[in-house]
Amino acid sequence: MITTFTKPTGKSDTPKQIFLEALHRHWKIGLLLAALLALAVYWFLTNSSAELSRAAQRESVAQGRNVPVVAVTATTGDLAVYLNGLGAVTPLNTVTVKSRVDGQLMTVFFKEGDLVRSGDLLAEIDPRPFQVQLTQAEGQMARDQAMLKNAQVDLERYEVLFKQDSIPQQQLATQEALVHQDEGAIKVDQGQIDSAKLQLVYCRITSPISGRVGLRLVDAGNIVHAADANGLVVITQLQPITVIFTIPEDSLPQVQQQIRAGRHLVVDAYDRDMKRKLASGSLLTIDNQIDPTTGTVKLKAIFQNADDVLFPNQFVNARLLVDTRRAAVLVPNAAVQRSPQSAFVYVVKPDDTVEARNVEVQGSEGDQTAISRGLSAGEIVVTDGVDRLQPGMKVVVRAPDKAGS
């Protein structure tokens, strides 16, 4: 039995009921549209990821066939071999100017920082006490000369009388001794005169070397003494000047070999950051012993220093040119790889495959390495991309960019 419910028709729907029924129908439609939109987004993202994965896979397969690398051609050239060492600028001569006599410092003729030459007058000490000593010595000598002359006259007279047997021989001998005594007194007087003159010379203090004057240590008007420890001023020679630097003891035989061969070894001085070259000079000498605490040996180089760019006690980096590799096979440092057994490079063969070849490194300087065996000039070596290479892989070679990478 089926029962059917019918809506009463005696009374019409209210506006509120009509609104609720319309809202109920629209809500179902919106929910359906949102579900369809979510499904479409999911399908799009799934297809995009799959496409990207397939593209990456294709790219990986392509790269597996041809690996892009940067390569250069090995060349032939000369490679300079340097030894680097830390050093300090040391003056060739440094003199503390002191007074050699006691007296009052009357005048100072130099200014602090002046460049002076050997023999230039620096200061003057009051000479009057020594002039008085000179006058006294000259007077004493005149007196002794008169006494000597009188003794010589008496000696001549006694010789005549002795020949006539008028005086005994002892009296003649005494007169001869008196003459010799006066001659000795004359020599003493001459020494005193020379000493007084020398003291007058010492009153004028001159520069013993050519160089730069430091800060004045004593002002005019002070009493100075020959025993003063500090002196008047310090003069430092700047031209030429030396640099003392150290190298490892293991490098000493290489330097000695060049010196025994009579070669002129060039030394360059660089600033603290090793970026700016200050001056060029030559090796002067090697120290006579190795420092056991550091395992290094000291070397001294001399520089003309015409522009005064090197200053005493200045810290510098010294580079000693010990050898030059002539007609060596040169490659960039980045091309040389290291293994526990040996050094090797990746060589690009004519069929665009790479070969790992062992080489013998002769030396390196800057960004260049000299190869003594295992590589010939004109062969192509890989400098970038070696971390992805295996022997026999095919590569796509491109030249380095302008920056040299």
Secondary structure, 3 states (H helix, E strand, C coil): CCCCCCCCCCCCCCHHHHHHHHHHHHHHHHHHHHHHHHHHHHHHHHHHHHHHHHHHHHHHHHHHHCEEEEEEECEEEEEEEEEEEEEEEEECCEEEECCCCCEEEEEECCCCCCEECCCCEEEEECCHHHHHHHHHHHHHHHHHHHHHHHHHHHHHHHHHHHHCCCCCHHHHHHHHHHHHHHHHHHHHHHHHHHHHHHHHHHCEEECCCCEEECCCCCCCCCEECCCCCCCCEEEECCCCEEEEEEEEHHHHHHHHHHHHCCCCCEEEEECCCCCCEEEEEEEEEEEEEEECCCCEEEEEEEECCCCCCCCCCCEEEEEEEEEEEEEEEEEEHHHCEECCCCEEEEEECCCCEEEEEEEEEEEEECCEEEEEECCCCCCEEEEECHHHCCCCCEEEEECCCCCCC
